[in-house]
Amino acid sequence: MKNQWEISTGNVILTTNRVCKACTVEIYGRKLEADLFVLDIREYDVILGMTCLSKYHAIIDCRIKKVTFKISHQPEF
């Protein structure tokens, strides 16, 4: 039996058993690795979750709608 995950989008909880492990996601020319859950929604291409964002030391500023990555020994972006 495959693992089943529940993902909360804020309004609804989606379930999936499909995950793509160690995918490369490019952000501002930087290649980051993330596990991507396949969801049956069309509004978004990719949603980076807290696990991925914390791995790359992301700082979220909701007021100005900006995410800054502060990876050790690299310039922030």
HELIX and SHEET records of a PDB file:
HELIX    1   1 MET A   50  LYS A   55  1                                   6    
SHEET    1   A 2 TRP A   5  SER A   8  0                                        
SHEET    2   A 2 ILE A  13  THR A  16 -1                                        
SHEET    1   B 2 VAL A  19  ILE A  27  0                                        
SHEET    2   B 2 ARG A  30  PHE A  37 -1                                        
SHEET    1   C 2 ALA A  58  ASP A  61  0                                        
SHEET    2   C 2 LYS A  66  PHE A  69 -1                                        
END                                                                             
